[in-house]
Amino acid sequence: MLILLAILVVVLVVFLVMTFAGRNTARGHRATQLADAKAEARRLIERLGGQVYNLTGTDQASKQALADAGERLNAAGSQIDQAATVAQAQLAKETALEGLYYVRAARTAMGLDPGPPVAELDGQRSAGAVSEDRTVDFDGRRVQASPIPSAQTPNYYPGGRVAGRPVPAGWYSEPWWKTALVAGAWGVGSVLLFDTLFHGMSGVGYDAAGFEGGYGSGYDDGFAAGQDYQGGYDQSGYDNSGFDQGGYDQGGYDQGGFDQGGWDGGGFDGGGGDWGGGGF
């Protein structure tokens, strides 16, 4: 009887030790994954910060693109400071990547080399891109789209999904997607605007029905709606309320006074490495 009891005690002790060790291993693995994800996000945030601080726009389109890049820098910094999971760290990374696309757009508008390529954004490929100049009258205003920047189309979007709907990459006369980005939902008439603006345009691989349903015939295999970046965008670290594109003063954009909000750049020196107008 004593022998059996001793065996049971030994088995219990071994079981508890193995369970505890397994939990520690899993916890350590998760901690390592989180640390790696946060390090990757911070690397991109620092790269974005170097560009935002070292570039100065020379026209309306480049100034607006840099203002949008700075907005993404603030958002990414706040998100990485609050990141407690791998998914949250990846969100900060995606925001920083989007900012780098705005930097490339600004450099292109200024006639500079856009710099090294940037990893593809979630939903970007399926959203397509503006392939021709298009002007439509909608709801009492004139809306324009173009594959290149101009004084008439100074608002850039890198392509992707906003509130579950695809928005093609390109330059626009106004940020018509902004309301949905802030509110998390498209307003009445958005489907009609989409159809009017992009009907028959090559490079945009879906129709208004696809926009209304959240995807279309060009939606990439492997991109599930639940994996969509914009659909899961956390507005908590991204303050749109203070950024009014309509009243934005391009001439008054002060890069030196740019406030990174919750992101502490620490010892980051944006002066190192110059790519024709900005440290890339």
N, C-alpha and C positions, 0 to 999 in steps of 0.2 A: 504493500500500500504506500509506504514511504517512497519507494523507488518510483512508482507511478506518479506520485505527487511531484517528486523532484523533476521528472521528465516534463511534466506539464508546465512547471515553473520555467524550466529552461526554454521550452518551446515558446512560451509567452514572452520571455525576455528577448529572444531572437526576433520574434515577430515585431515587437515594439521598436527594437533597434533598427530593423530593416525599414519599417514604416517611417520612422523619424528621418532616417538617412535619405529615403526616397523623396520625402517632402522637401528636405533641404536641397537635394539635387535639383528638383523641379523649380524651387524658389530661386536657386542660383542661376538656373538656365533662363528663367524669365527676367531676372535682373540683368543678365548679360545681354539679352535681346533688347531690352529697354535702353540700356546704356549705349549699345551700338546704334540703335535707331535715333537716339537723341544726338549722338555725335555726328551722324550723317546729316541730320537736319541743321545742326549748328554750323557745320562746314558750309552748307549752302546759304545759310543766313549771313554768315560772315562774307561770303563771296558777293551776295546781293548788297550788303552794306557798303562794301568797297566801291561798288559801281555807283550806288545812289549818291555817295558823298563826293565822288571824284568826277562826276559828269554834271555838266550844266547845259540845259536845253538851249537851242538857238532859234527855235521857231515854236509855233503853237503846238504842233503835233508832238515834238520831242519833249517839250515841257510837260504836256499832259501825260505822256507815257512815263516820264520820270516821277511825276506826282503819284501816278498809280503804282509804280514800283515802290515808292516810299511808303505808300499805304499798305502794301503787302509786306514790307519789311517790318512795320509796326505790328501787323497782325501775326506774322510768323514768330516774332520775338515774344509776344504775349502768349501764344499757343505753346511754344517750347518751354517757357517758364512754368506753365501749368500742367505740362504733360506728365501723366502718371502711368500711362499705358503705351504699348507699342503703337497702337492705332492713333493715339493722340500725337505722338511724335511724328508719325507718318503724315498726319494732317499738316503739321508745321512745315514739314519738308515740302509737301505739295504747294503750300502757300508761297514758300520761298522760290520754288521752281516757277510758279506763275509770275512772281516778281521779276525773275531773270528774263522771262519772255518779254515783259514790258521794257526792260533795259535793252534787249536786242532791238525792239521796235524803235526805241528812242535813238539808238545808234544808227539804225537804218535811215530814220528820218533826217538825221544830221549828215548823212553821207559817209558815215564811218563803217569800218568792218564790224559786222554784228558780233564778232567774237566766237568763242568755242560753242559748239552745239549744246543744247539743253535737253535733258531727258523729256520724253513725251509725257504730257499731262493726261490724267484719266479722262476719257471721253473726248479727247482732242481729235483723234483720228476719225472717229465716227461723226463728229460735228462738221467736218469738212472745212472749206475755206472759200471766201469770196473770190471769184475768178474774173469778175468784170465790174465795170462801173455801173451802178444802178441808182436811179433817183425815182422816188415815188411820193405822191401826195397822200398823206394819211392823217385823218382826224384833225384837219386844219393846219397841218405842218408838213414841211418837206423833209423827208428822211433819205439820206444818201448812204451808199455803201461802196467801198472801193478796195482793191487789193493793195493799193499804195497810199501813203499818207499825203495829205494836202491840207490847205487852209479850210476847205469845205468838209474834209473828213479827218479831224484831228484826234478822234477817240478810238483807241486800239483795243481789240480783245483777242487774246491768243487762241481762242477756240476751246470748247469744252461744254460742260453741261451746267446750266443755271436752274436751280429749283426743279431738277429732273428733266429739263428740256435742253436740246442741243442748240448752241449758238456758234455759228461759223466764225473762224478766225478772219480778221480783216479790220479795216478802218471804217469808221462810221461818223456821220455828222452829229450823232448824239448817242449816249450810252443807253440805248433803249432797253437793255437787259437789266439796268441798275435797280429798277423798282422791284423786280423779282428777286434779285440778289439780296436786297435788304429785307423784303417782306417774306421771302421763302416761298412765294407763290406768284404765278402770273396773273395779271389782271385781265379784265374783260377786253377783248379786242386784240390780245397778243397773238392769237392764232391767225387772225386776219392780216395783221402787220407782217408776220412771218411769211405768210403765203404771198402777199403783195410784193414784198421785198426780194424774195428768193425764188419765186416761181420760174421754172425753166432754166435756172442758173447751173451750169456745169460745176462740179466740185462740191456741190451741196447735195448729198446723196439721199435725201428724204423729202417728203412733201409736208404740207400743213397737217395732214392727218397724222403723220408720224410725230410732228411737233406736239400736236394736241395729246397724243398718246404717250409722249415721253421718249419715243425713239422712232426710228423709221427703217426703211429698207437698207440703209447704209450702216446700220448699227453693227459695230465690230463683234464678231464671234469671240466669246470669252469675256465680254464686258457685261456683267449682269447689272441690273438696275440697282441692286443693293450695294454694289461696289462703287457706285458713282460718287466722285469726290464732292461735286457741288450739292448733290442731294443730301449728303451727310455733313455739309459744312456747318461748323460750329461758330455761330456769330458772336459767342461770348468774348472771344479774343479779337474781334474785328469790328471796330466802331465805324459804321458807315454814316452815322447820324450827323457827324460834323463835317462831312465831305460833300459839298454841293457842286456837282459838275457844272450845273447851269451857271452858277455864280463864281466859278473858279477864275481867279485872276492869274492868267499865265505869266504876266510880267512880274508879279509880286512873289513868285515862288522862291522861297529862300532856303537853299539846301543847307546853308550853314546852321540855320536854326531848327533844322528838322529834329523832331522829338521822337525817339524810338520807343517811348512808352515804357512797357514792362521789360524791354530787352536790354540787358546790360552787356555791351560789347566788350567789356573788360579791357584787355590789353590789345585788342585788335587794331592793327595799323593799316588803314586802307591805302596808305601811300605806296605800299610795295607793289611793284609789278604794274607797268602801264601798258594798256592795249590801245594805243592810239586815242587817248582821251579818258581812260578810266582803268583802274586796276582790275583786270579780269582774273 
